[in-house]
């Protein structure tokens, strides 16, 4: 079989994805940039979804976004306890 025929038979590899907080597929390319400084609810939730879905490891996420494990775990806990509104920085006092 020629190389061209082999390539025609091969299916393109789908990019790995997880379902994001908005219910849509989330790939590594869709994640916030590594230079993100302003963490809005959606961005935090996307990073948590990526780690939970196996797109990134906890260590990779912390290194990529310069987060402490405690900070990431607090986001995860806030989502588990209060949903996305729990990630709102201005509501922090209200939930504690």
Biopython code that builds the backbone (N, CA, C, O; Angstrom):
import numpy as np
from Bio.PDB.StructureBuilder import StructureBuilder

atoms = [
    (1, "UNK", "N", (0.860, -1.185, 0.000)),
    (1, "UNK", "CA", (0.000, 0.000, 0.000)),
    (1, "UNK", "C", (0.899, 1.238, 0.000)),
    (1, "UNK", "O", (1.881, 1.292, 0.740)),
    (2, "UNK", "N", (0.577, 2.191, -0.796)),
    (2, "UNK", "CA", (1.392, 3.403, -0.872)),
    (2, "UNK", "C", (1.177, 4.270, 0.372)),
    (2, "UNK", "O", (0.189, 4.114, 1.091)),
    (3, "UNK", "N", (2.097, 5.163, 0.605)),
    (3, "UNK", "CA", (2.003, 6.064, 1.754)),
    (3, "UNK", "C", (0.758, 6.935, 1.653)),
    (3, "UNK", "O", (0.096, 7.206, 2.654)),
    (4, "UNK", "N", (0.450, 7.365, 0.447)),
    (4, "UNK", "CA", (-0.728, 8.195, 0.228)),
    (4, "UNK", "C", (-2.000, 7.433, 0.569)),
    (4, "UNK", "O", (-2.911, 7.987, 1.184)),
    (5, "UNK", "N", (-2.067, 6.163, 0.173)),
    (5, "UNK", "CA", (-3.248, 5.345, 0.466)),
    (5, "UNK", "C", (-3.363, 5.105, 1.971)),
    (5, "UNK", "O", (-4.469, 5.089, 2.511)),
    (6, "UNK", "N", (-2.227, 4.917, 2.654)),
    (6, "UNK", "CA", (-2.260, 4.724, 4.102)),
    (6, "UNK", "C", (-2.790, 5.962, 4.792)),
    (6, "UNK", "O", (-3.598, 5.858, 5.715)),
    (7, "UNK", "N", (-2.350, 7.131, 4.359)),
    (7, "UNK", "CA", (-2.809, 8.374, 4.967)),
    (7, "UNK", "C", (-4.290, 8.590, 4.736)),
    (7, "UNK", "O", (-4.975, 9.144, 5.595)),
    (8, "UNK", "N", (-4.795, 8.164, 3.590)),
    (8, "UNK", "CA", (-6.216, 8.315, 3.286)),
    (8, "UNK", "C", (-7.058, 7.419, 4.192)),
    (8, "UNK", "O", (-8.186, 7.772, 4.535)),
    (9, "UNK", "N", (-6.512, 6.253, 4.585)),
    (9, "UNK", "CA", (-7.245, 5.324, 5.444)),
    (9, "UNK", "C", (-7.216, 5.742, 6.909)),
    (9, "UNK", "O", (-8.113, 5.389, 7.674)),
    (10, "UNK", "N", (-6.184, 6.495, 7.303)),
    (10, "UNK", "CA", (-6.052, 6.896, 8.692)),
    (10, "UNK", "C", (-7.034, 8.014, 9.006)),
    (10, "UNK", "O", (-7.212, 8.948, 8.224)),
    (11, "UNK", "N", (-7.658, 7.899, 10.154)),
    (11, "UNK", "CA", (-8.541, 8.970, 10.605)),
    (11, "UNK", "C", (-7.703, 9.967, 11.387)),
    (11, "UNK", "O", (-6.821, 9.574, 12.151)),
    (12, "UNK", "N", (-7.971, 11.255, 11.204)),
    (12, "UNK", "CA", (-7.204, 12.243, 11.971)),
    (12, "UNK", "C", (-7.470, 12.072, 13.464)),
    (12, "UNK", "O", (-8.596, 11.808, 13.886)),
    (13, "UNK", "N", (-6.421, 12.227, 14.242)),
    (13, "UNK", "CA", (-6.553, 12.116, 15.694)),
    (13, "UNK", "C", (-7.328, 13.313, 16.221)),
    (13, "UNK", "O", (-6.980, 14.463, 15.952)),
    (14, "UNK", "N", (-8.372, 13.030, 16.969)),
    (14, "UNK", "CA", (-9.153, 14.108, 17.568)),
    (14, "UNK", "C", (-8.367, 14.698, 18.735)),
    (14, "UNK", "O", (-7.718, 13.975, 19.491)),
    (15, "UNK", "N", (-8.434, 16.000, 18.865)),
    (15, "UNK", "CA", (-7.755, 16.669, 19.967)),
    (15, "UNK", "C", (-8.480, 16.321, 21.263)),
    (15, "UNK", "O", (-9.709, 16.371, 21.307)),
    (16, "UNK", "N", (-7.744, 15.968, 22.322)),
    (16, "UNK", "CA", (-8.418, 15.627, 23.583)),
    (16, "UNK", "C", (-9.206, 16.820, 24.119)),
    (16, "UNK", "O", (-8.797, 17.972, 23.974)),
    (17, "UNK", "N", (-10.330, 16.521, 24.731)),
    (17, "UNK", "CA", (-11.158, 17.591, 25.288)),
    (17, "UNK", "C", (-11.912, 17.089, 26.503)),
    (17, "UNK", "O", (-12.029, 15.884, 26.729)),
    (18, "UNK", "N", (-12.416, 18.023, 27.272)),
    (18, "UNK", "CA", (-13.322, 17.745, 28.387)),
    (18, "UNK", "C", (-14.514, 18.671, 28.198)),
    (18, "UNK", "O", (-14.467, 19.603, 27.396)),
    (19, "UNK", "N", (-15.563, 18.412, 28.931)),
    (19, "UNK", "CA", (-16.713, 19.305, 28.877)),
    (19, "UNK", "C", (-16.472, 20.426, 29.879)),
    (19, "UNK", "O", (-16.254, 20.182, 31.066)),
    (20, "UNK", "N", (-16.514, 21.644, 29.387)),
    (20, "UNK", "CA", (-16.250, 22.816, 30.215)),
    (20, "UNK", "C", (-17.440, 23.200, 31.066)),
    (20, "UNK", "O", (-18.485, 22.554, 30.998)),
    (21, "UNK", "N", (-17.297, 24.239, 31.865)),
    (21, "UNK", "CA", (-18.365, 24.659, 32.772)),
    (21, "UNK", "C", (-19.620, 25.140, 32.048)),
    (21, "UNK", "O", (-20.704, 25.163, 32.630)),
    (22, "UNK", "N", (-19.475, 25.523, 30.781)),
    (22, "UNK", "CA", (-20.630, 25.973, 30.006)),
    (22, "UNK", "C", (-21.273, 24.842, 29.206)),
    (22, "UNK", "O", (-22.214, 25.074, 28.447)),
    (23, "UNK", "N", (-20.762, 23.608, 29.376)),
    (23, "UNK", "CA", (-21.322, 22.453, 28.689)),
    (23, "UNK", "C", (-20.743, 22.207, 27.308)),
    (23, "UNK", "O", (-21.161, 21.272, 26.625)),
    (24, "UNK", "N", (-19.789, 23.026, 26.882)),
    (24, "UNK", "CA", (-19.168, 22.878, 25.569)),
    (24, "UNK", "C", (-17.803, 22.202, 25.702)),
    (24, "UNK", "O", (-17.182, 22.261, 26.763)),
    (25, "UNK", "N", (-17.333, 21.557, 24.622)),
    (25, "UNK", "CA", (-16.004, 20.933, 24.674)),
    (25, "UNK", "C", (-14.926, 21.973, 24.963)),
    (25, "UNK", "O", (-14.980, 23.098, 24.468)),
    (26, "UNK", "N", (-13.953, 21.579, 25.766)),
    (26, "UNK", "CA", (-12.866, 22.450, 26.181)),
    (26, "UNK", "C", (-11.554, 21.728, 25.885)),
    (26, "UNK", "O", (-11.307, 20.648, 26.421)),
    (27, "UNK", "N", (-10.709, 22.319, 25.034)),
    (27, "UNK", "CA", (-9.409, 21.737, 24.697)),
    (27, "UNK", "C", (-8.309, 22.558, 25.361)),
    (27, "UNK", "O", (-8.567, 23.611, 25.945)),
    (28, "UNK", "N", (-7.085, 22.061, 25.263)),
    (28, "UNK", "CA", (-5.959, 22.821, 25.819)),
    (28, "UNK", "C", (-5.873, 24.206, 25.181)),
    (28, "UNK", "O", (-5.520, 25.178, 25.848)),
    (29, "UNK", "N", (-6.195, 24.297, 23.894)),
    (29, "UNK", "CA", (-6.139, 25.584, 23.195)),
    (29, "UNK", "C", (-7.199, 26.563, 23.715)),
    (29, "UNK", "O", (-7.037, 27.776, 23.589)),
    (30, "UNK", "N", (-8.275, 26.041, 24.293)),
    (30, "UNK", "CA", (-9.358, 26.888, 24.794)),
    (30, "UNK", "C", (-9.111, 27.408, 26.208)),
    (30, "UNK", "O", (-9.802, 28.314, 26.674)),
    (31, "UNK", "N", (-8.123, 26.832, 26.884)),
    (31, "UNK", "CA", (-7.848, 27.245, 28.262)),
    (31, "UNK", "C", (-7.309, 28.670, 28.290)),
    (31, "UNK", "O", (-6.779, 29.161, 27.293)),
    (32, "UNK", "N", (-7.448, 29.331, 29.436)),
    (32, "UNK", "CA", (-6.903, 30.693, 29.549)),
    (32, "UNK", "C", (-5.399, 30.691, 29.264)),
    (32, "UNK", "O", (-4.727, 29.687, 29.499)),
    (33, "UNK", "N", (-4.872, 31.801, 28.762)),
    (33, "UNK", "CA", (-3.425, 31.867, 28.512)),
    (33, "UNK", "C", (-2.639, 31.719, 29.813)),
    (33, "UNK", "O", (-3.123, 32.069, 30.890)),
    (34, "UNK", "N", (-1.438, 31.202, 29.696)),
    (34, "UNK", "CA", (-0.584, 31.001, 30.877)),
    (34, "UNK", "C", (-0.253, 32.318, 31.567)),
    (34, "UNK", "O", (0.130, 32.321, 32.737)),
    (35, "UNK", "N", (-0.393, 33.421, 30.871)),
    (35, "UNK", "CA", (-0.074, 34.737, 31.428)),
    (35, "UNK", "C", (-1.262, 35.380, 32.151)),
    (35, "UNK", "O", (-1.184, 36.544, 32.546)),
    (36, "UNK", "N", (-2.343, 34.649, 32.325)),
    (36, "UNK", "CA", (-3.551, 35.201, 32.946)),
    (36, "UNK", "C", (-3.253, 35.721, 34.345)),
    (36, "UNK", "O", (-2.671, 35.022, 35.173)),
    (37, "UNK", "N", (-3.657, 36.943, 34.588)),
    (37, "UNK", "CA", (-3.506, 37.568, 35.911)),
    (37, "UNK", "C", (-4.868, 37.832, 36.545)),
    (37, "UNK", "O", (-5.001, 37.803, 37.768)),
    (38, "UNK", "N", (-5.867, 38.087, 35.726)),
    (38, "UNK", "CA", (-7.209, 38.399, 36.229)),
    (38, "UNK", "C", (-8.071, 37.144, 36.120)),
    (38, "UNK", "O", (-8.418, 36.709, 35.022)),
    (39, "UNK", "N", (-8.409, 36.574, 37.265)),
    (39, "UNK", "CA", (-9.131, 35.304, 37.304)),
    (39, "UNK", "C", (-10.620, 35.526, 37.521)),
    (39, "UNK", "O", (-11.075, 35.694, 38.653)),
    (40, "UNK", "N", (-11.365, 35.525, 36.441)),
    (40, "UNK", "CA", (-12.822, 35.618, 36.534)),
    (40, "UNK", "C", (-13.373, 34.210, 36.733)),
    (40, "UNK", "O", (-12.663, 33.222, 36.543)),
    (41, "UNK", "N", (-14.633, 34.128, 37.115)),
    (41, "UNK", "CA", (-15.270, 32.846, 37.413)),
    (41, "UNK", "C", (-15.074, 31.831, 36.292)),
    (41, "UNK", "O", (-14.679, 30.693, 36.546)),
    (42, "UNK", "N", (-15.347, 32.235, 35.059)),
    (42, "UNK", "CA", (-15.288, 31.315, 33.918)),
    (42, "UNK", "C", (-13.895, 30.713, 33.767)),
    (42, "UNK", "O", (-13.761, 29.511, 33.536)),
    (43, "UNK", "N", (-12.865, 31.533, 33.894)),
    (43, "UNK", "CA", (-11.496, 31.033, 33.726)),
    (43, "UNK", "C", (-11.129, 30.039, 34.822)),
    (43, "UNK", "O", (-10.533, 28.997, 34.550)),
    (44, "UNK", "N", (-11.488, 30.365, 36.055)),
    (44, "UNK", "CA", (-11.221, 29.438, 37.160)),
    (44, "UNK", "C", (-11.922, 28.111, 36.917)),
    (44, "UNK", "O", (-11.327, 27.046, 37.080)),
    (45, "UNK", "N", (-13.193, 28.179, 36.525)),
    (45, "UNK", "CA", (-13.984, 26.973, 36.288)),
    (45, "UNK", "C", (-13.415, 26.144, 35.139)),
    (45, "UNK", "O", (-13.456, 24.915, 35.189)),
    (46, "UNK", "N", (-12.890, 26.795, 34.110)),
    (46, "UNK", "CA", (-12.290, 26.069, 32.989)),
    (46, "UNK", "C", (-11.051, 25.307, 33.435)),
    (46, "UNK", "O", (-10.851, 24.161, 33.033)),
    (47, "UNK", "N", (-10.222, 25.925, 34.255)),
    (47, "UNK", "CA", (-9.007, 25.255, 34.734)),
    (47, "UNK", "C", (-9.382, 24.074, 35.628)),
    (47, "UNK", "O", (-8.782, 23.005, 35.518)),
    (48, "UNK", "N", (-10.359, 24.251, 36.505)),
    (48, "UNK", "CA", (-10.808, 23.152, 37.366)),
    (48, "UNK", "C", (-11.359, 22.009, 36.507)),
    (48, "UNK", "O", (-11.045, 20.846, 36.759)),
    (49, "UNK", "N", (-12.167, 22.323, 35.508)),
    (49, "UNK", "CA", (-12.726, 21.295, 34.621)),
    (49, "UNK", "C", (-11.620, 20.558, 33.866)),
    (49, "UNK", "O", (-11.695, 19.342, 33.687)),
    (50, "UNK", "N", (-10.599, 21.286, 33.425)),
    (50, "UNK", "CA", (-9.487, 20.667, 32.697)),
    (50, "UNK", "C", (-8.730, 19.683, 33.578)),
    (50, "UNK", "O", (-8.350, 18.606, 33.120)),
    (51, "UNK", "N", (-8.510, 20.043, 34.831)),
    (51, "UNK", "CA", (-7.800, 19.149, 35.749)),
    (51, "UNK", "C", (-8.678, 17.944, 36.088)),
    (51, "UNK", "O", (-8.205, 16.807, 36.064)),
    (52, "UNK", "N", (-9.931, 18.182, 36.399)),
    (52, "UNK", "CA", (-10.835, 17.076, 36.725)),
    (52, "UNK", "C", (-11.010, 16.111, 35.570)),
    (52, "UNK", "O", (-11.152, 14.907, 35.779)),
    (53, "UNK", "N", (-11.002, 16.634, 34.350)),
    (53, "UNK", "CA", (-11.189, 15.796, 33.174)),
    (53, "UNK", "C", (-9.917, 15.155, 32.654)),
    (53, "UNK", "O", (-9.962, 14.368, 31.709)),
    (54, "UNK", "N", (-8.785, 15.481, 33.258)),
    (54, "UNK", "CA", (-7.527, 14.872, 32.854)),
    (54, "UNK", "C", (-6.809, 15.576, 31.710)),
    (54, "UNK", "O", (-5.825, 15.054, 31.185)),
    (55, "UNK", "N", (-7.280, 16.737, 31.321)),
    (55, "UNK", "CA", (-6.628, 17.499, 30.262)),
    (55, "UNK", "C", (-5.281, 18.034, 30.748)),
    (55, "UNK", "O", (-4.320, 18.111, 29.983)),
    (56, "UNK", "N", (-5.226, 18.397, 32.016)),
    (56, "UNK", "CA", (-4.005, 18.850, 32.701)),
    (56, "UNK", "C", (-3.937, 18.131, 34.043)),
    (56, "UNK", "O", (-4.967, 17.777, 34.617)),
    (57, "UNK", "N", (-2.734, 17.919, 34.534)),
    (57, "UNK", "CA", (-2.616, 17.421, 35.900)),
    (57, "UNK", "C", (-2.667, 18.628, 36.838)),
    (57, "UNK", "O", (-2.508, 19.767, 36.399)),
    (58, "UNK", "N", (-2.884, 18.381, 38.097)),
    (58, "UNK", "CA", (-2.894, 19.457, 39.083)),
    (58, "UNK", "C", (-1.555, 20.193, 39.063)),
    (58, "UNK", "O", (-1.510, 21.423, 39.114)),
    (59, "UNK", "N", (-0.474, 19.433, 38.990)),
    (59, "UNK", "CA", (0.854, 20.029, 38.978)),
    (59, "UNK", "C", (1.057, 20.897, 37.730)),
    (59, "UNK", "O", (1.609, 21.994, 37.811)),
    (60, "UNK", "N", (0.601, 20.392, 36.573)),
    (60, "UNK", "CA", (0.737, 21.162, 35.330)),
    (60, "UNK", "C", (-0.057, 22.466, 35.401)),
    (60, "UNK", "O", (0.419, 23.515, 34.968)),
    (61, "UNK", "N", (-1.255, 22.393, 35.944)),
    (61, "UNK", "CA", (-2.093, 23.591, 36.058)),
    (61, "UNK", "C", (-1.443, 24.616, 36.981)),
    (61, "UNK", "O", (-1.395, 25.805, 36.664)),
    (62, "UNK", "N", (-0.946, 24.155, 38.118)),
    (62, "UNK", "CA", (-0.313, 25.068, 39.067)),
    (62, "UNK", "C", (0.939, 25.704, 38.468)),
    (62, "UNK", "O", (1.186, 26.896, 38.654)),
    (63, "UNK", "N", (1.721, 24.912, 37.754)),
    (63, "UNK", "CA", (2.930, 25.440, 37.132)),
    (63, "UNK", "C", (2.578, 26.404, 35.992)),
    (63, "UNK", "O", (3.156, 27.485, 35.880)),
    (64, "UNK", "N", (1.640, 26.003, 35.166)),
    (64, "UNK", "CA", (1.258, 26.821, 34.000)),
    (64, "UNK", "C", (0.704, 28.183, 34.417)),
    (64, "UNK", "O", (1.012, 29.201, 33.798)),
    (65, "UNK", "N", (-0.117, 28.194, 35.470)),
    (65, "UNK", "CA", (-0.790, 29.427, 35.879)),
    (65, "UNK", "C", (-0.180, 30.061, 37.121)),
    (65, "UNK", "O", (-0.720, 31.033, 37.649)),
    (66, "UNK", "N", (0.935, 29.521, 37.591)),
    (66, "UNK", "CA", (1.616, 30.025, 38.782)),
    (66, "UNK", "C", (0.662, 30.132, 39.967)),
    (66, "UNK", "O", (0.567, 31.161, 40.636)),
    (67, "UNK", "N", (-0.043, 29.019, 40.197)),
    (67, "UNK", "CA", (-0.970, 28.928, 41.322)),
    (67, "UNK", "C", (-0.348, 28.061, 42.396)),
    (67, "UNK", "O", (0.500, 27.216, 42.110)),
    (68, "UNK", "N", (-0.769, 28.271, 43.634)),
    (68, "UNK", "CA", (-0.392, 27.327, 44.673)),
    (68, "UNK", "C", (-1.432, 26.212, 44.661)),
    (68, "UNK", "O", (-2.553, 26.400, 44.187)),
    (69, "UNK", "N", (-1.056, 25.069, 45.179)),
    (69, "UNK", "CA", (-2.019, 23.959, 45.255)),
    (69, "UNK", "C", (-3.210, 24.374, 46.108)),
    (69, "UNK", "O", (-4.348, 24.017, 45.803)),
    (70, "UNK", "N", (-2.957, 25.117, 47.164)),
    (70, "UNK", "CA", (-4.031, 25.563, 48.052)),
    (70, "UNK", "C", (-5.031, 26.442, 47.303)),
    (70, "UNK", "O", (-6.241, 26.326, 47.496)),
    (71, "UNK", "N", (-4.510, 27.324, 46.446)),
    (71, "UNK", "CA", (-5.388, 28.211, 45.681)),
    (71, "UNK", "C", (-6.267, 27.400, 44.730)),
    (71, "UNK", "O", (-7.478, 27.611, 44.665)),
    (72, "UNK", "N", (-5.650, 26.469, 43.991)),
    (72, "UNK", "CA", (-6.435, 25.639, 43.080)),
    (72, "UNK", "C", (-7.466, 24.818, 43.854)),
    (72, "UNK", "O", (-8.633, 24.758, 43.468)),
    (73, "UNK", "N", (-7.037, 24.194, 44.937)),
    (73, "UNK", "CA", (-7.953, 23.360, 45.717)),
    (73, "UNK", "C", (-9.087, 24.181, 46.317)),
    (73, "UNK", "O", (-10.190, 23.667, 46.503)),
    (74, "UNK", "N", (-8.829, 25.455, 46.624)),
    (74, "UNK", "CA", (-9.909, 26.314, 47.126)),
    (74, "UNK", "C", (-10.938, 26.582, 46.026)),
    (74, "UNK", "O", (-12.133, 26.670, 46.309)),
    (75, "UNK", "N", (-10.487, 26.712, 44.778)),
    (75, "UNK", "CA", (-11.423, 26.885, 43.661)),
    (75, "UNK", "C", (-12.291, 25.640, 43.515)),
    (75, "UNK", "O", (-13.507, 25.720, 43.341)),
    (76, "UNK", "N", (-11.631, 24.497, 43.593)),
    (76, "UNK", "CA", (-12.338, 23.227, 43.448)),
    (76, "UNK", "C", (-13.375, 23.051, 44.560)),
    (76, "UNK", "O", (-14.504, 22.632, 44.305)),
    (77, "UNK", "N", (-12.986, 23.371, 45.773)),
    (77, "UNK", "CA", (-13.891, 23.260, 46.914)),
    (77, "UNK", "C", (-15.069, 24.228, 46.778)),
    (77, "UNK", "O", (-16.206, 23.873, 47.086)),
    (78, "UNK", "N", (-14.794, 25.446, 46.318)),
    (78, "UNK", "CA", (-15.854, 26.443, 46.133)),
    (78, "UNK", "C", (-16.884, 25.967, 45.114)),
    (78, "UNK", "O", (-18.086, 26.144, 45.311)),
    (79, "UNK", "N", (-16.412, 25.363, 44.028)),
    (79, "UNK", "CA", (-17.332, 24.828, 43.022)),
    (79, "UNK", "C", (-18.161, 23.695, 43.614)),
    (79, "UNK", "O", (-19.375, 23.636, 43.419)),
    (80, "UNK", "N", (-17.497, 22.796, 44.338)),
    (80, "UNK", "CA", (-18.212, 21.661, 44.935)),
    (80, "UNK", "C", (-19.276, 22.116, 45.920)),
    (80, "UNK", "O", (-20.370, 21.552, 45.950)),
    (81, "UNK", "N", (-18.975, 23.121, 46.723)),
    (81, "UNK", "CA", (-19.902, 23.552, 47.766)),
    (81, "UNK", "C", (-20.959, 24.522, 47.286)),
    (81, "UNK", "O", (-22.109, 24.440, 47.717)),
    (82, "UNK", "N", (-20.591, 25.453, 46.390)),
    (82, "UNK", "CA", (-21.499, 26.543, 46.042)),
    (82, "UNK", "C", (-21.757, 26.704, 44.548)),
    (82, "UNK", "O", (-22.512, 27.587, 44.142)),
    (83, "UNK", "N", (-21.135, 25.855, 43.723)),
    (83, "UNK", "CA", (-21.279, 26.015, 42.285)),
    (83, "UNK", "C", (-20.431, 27.171, 41.799)),
    (83, "UNK", "O", (-19.571, 27.670, 42.523)),
    (84, "UNK", "N", (-20.676, 27.593, 40.571)),
    (84, "UNK", "CA", (-19.866, 28.666, 39.991)),
    (84, "UNK", "C", (-19.917, 29.969, 40.791)),
    (84, "UNK", "O", (-18.895, 30.651, 40.870)),
    (85, "UNK", "N", (-21.056, 30.354, 41.392)),
    (85, "UNK", "CA", (-21.053, 31.591, 42.181)),
    (85, "UNK", "C", (-20.057, 31.570, 43.349)),
    (85, "UNK", "O", (-19.639, 32.625, 43.825)),
    (86, "UNK", "N", (-19.682, 30.381, 43.806)),
    (86, "UNK", "CA", (-18.702, 30.272, 44.879)),
    (86, "UNK", "C", (-17.320, 30.754, 44.482)),
    (86, "UNK", "O", (-16.487, 31.029, 45.345)),
    (87, "UNK", "N", (-17.069, 30.858, 43.180)),
    (87, "UNK", "CA", (-15.773, 31.330, 42.692)),
    (87, "UNK", "C", (-15.676, 32.847, 42.643)),
    (87, "UNK", "O", (-14.603, 33.396, 42.395)),
    (88, "UNK", "N", (-16.776, 33.513, 42.874)),
    (88, "UNK", "CA", (-16.790, 34.976, 42.807)),
    (88, "UNK", "C", (-16.013, 35.548, 43.981)),
    (88, "UNK", "O", (-16.349, 35.284, 45.136)),
    (89, "UNK", "N", (-14.986, 36.322, 43.698)),
    (89, "UNK", "CA", (-14.124, 36.877, 44.750)),
    (89, "UNK", "C", (-14.893, 37.817, 45.663)),
    (89, "UNK", "O", (-14.629, 37.845, 46.866)),
    (90, "UNK", "N", (-15.830, 38.584, 45.136)),
    (90, "UNK", "CA", (-16.556, 39.547, 45.957)),
    (90, "UNK", "C", (-17.576, 38.875, 46.871)),
    (90, "UNK", "O", (-18.076, 39.497, 47.808)),
    (91, "UNK", "N", (-17.879, 37.633, 46.606)),
    (91, "UNK", "CA", (-18.845, 36.899, 47.430)),
    (91, "UNK", "C", (-18.169, 36.011, 48.471)),
    (91, "UNK", "O", (-18.843, 35.291, 49.207)),
    (92, "UNK", "N", (-16.847, 36.061, 48.534)),
    (92, "UNK", "CA", (-16.100, 35.182, 49.406)),
    (92, "UNK", "C", (-16.575, 35.256, 50.857)),
    (92, "UNK", "O", (-16.753, 34.221, 51.500)),
    (93, "UNK", "N", (-16.782, 36.462, 51.374)),
    (93, "UNK", "CA", (-17.201, 36.620, 52.760)),
    (93, "UNK", "C", (-18.603, 36.038, 52.977)),
    (93, "UNK", "O", (-18.902, 35.506, 54.045)),
    (94, "UNK", "N", (-19.440, 36.143, 51.974)),
    (94, "UNK", "CA", (-20.806, 35.670, 52.083)),
    (94, "UNK", "C", (-20.886, 34.159, 52.264)),
    (94, "UNK", "O", (-21.780, 33.663, 52.950)),
    (95, "UNK", "N", (-19.962, 33.426, 51.656)),
    (95, "UNK", "CA", (-20.003, 31.962, 51.695)),
    (95, "UNK", "C", (-19.242, 31.374, 52.872)),
    (95, "UNK", "O", (-19.385, 30.188, 53.169)),
    (96, "UNK", "N", (-18.438, 32.181, 53.542)),
    (96, "UNK", "CA", (-17.639, 31.617, 54.645)),
    (96, "UNK", "C", (-18.360, 31.734, 55.948)),
    (96, "UNK", "O", (-17.840, 31.312, 56.981)),
]
sb = StructureBuilder()
sb.init_structure("model")
sb.init_model(0)
sb.init_chain("A")
sb.init_seg("    ")
for serial, (resi, resn, name, xyz) in enumerate(atoms, 1):
    if name == "N":
        sb.init_residue(resn, " ", resi, " ")
    sb.init_atom(name, np.array(xyz, "f"), 0.0, 1.0, " ", f" {name:<3s}", serial, name[0])
structure = sb.get_structure()
